[in-house]
């Protein structure tokens, strides 16, 4: 178990969630990481998003499985991956999904880093309102290889107890004990997704894709 993650107060399972190692040419160029190699962990996504939920966990797994499909045994190259999303940037949980994907891939919308001397640009690599069938699309800039990744969160459903607690927690009517139990149940579903179903092809489906 990662001691730093544990001491920060995160649930213990965060340290056991699958991680991803990438190579970032910009980090290498600026001397921020040896050979540009960096490891991202689920706790990093939680810190950035500010919370842990099935959307954050599901996006984490979609991103990792999509990169595995595109790169195989190679290290994914951060900043050299385009990301496509079906919904508008202000729709539903699109912003949360985009935040997690951007953390790992470096892909940013028009507000992203414009690069140095025509290199290392991260802007205009994250696209919204795209014709994909749900989930996210990932495309390698160097080879053009692309995949669509879809999450079926129903594979890990909420327990019946959560259905009873959720209305009370959201409305502010839950007792302290009920709120604690609510949080435990919330993170238990996340744990199941990240630990027990991390490699479940029914939870995360990856398909090759041709970008038009």
C-alpha angles and dihedrals in degrees: 000000000000105000094204092054091046094049092050088068099251120143110276094245092066088078091054097049115110115273131204129221117206139174117234114194091196092055089050093047093051095042094245095129132017108260086350091278117147135165122221121199134192090255088063090058090049092051091051097043092040093228145048118236141140090272093054092043093045092049090048091055094043091053094047095047092045091053092047090054092049100042107025107188093351122099111256111245111233112220093026097080127089119211126207126195127188099215133063116270092251097046122113113300095346092113092054092048092048092050093055094044092048091052092061103031100034089225110150135176122243090300093065130107111297095210137237121281092343093310136100096024115165099179122107093019095108113071129189132195091035127161098249129129100250127292117051138307123221125194131184111227093208100052103016090232111150141182138191116221124200129189122211102192091178086080086077105038129189114264118248090252090063091055089060096045100042098074091048093047094048094046093049093243097113120110120237090259091050091049090052091050090047091056092047092052091045093055093041090065089049089050092052091051095048100038112022097031101029092120098029108133089201091060097044119026121191122195132176113252139192114220111220 
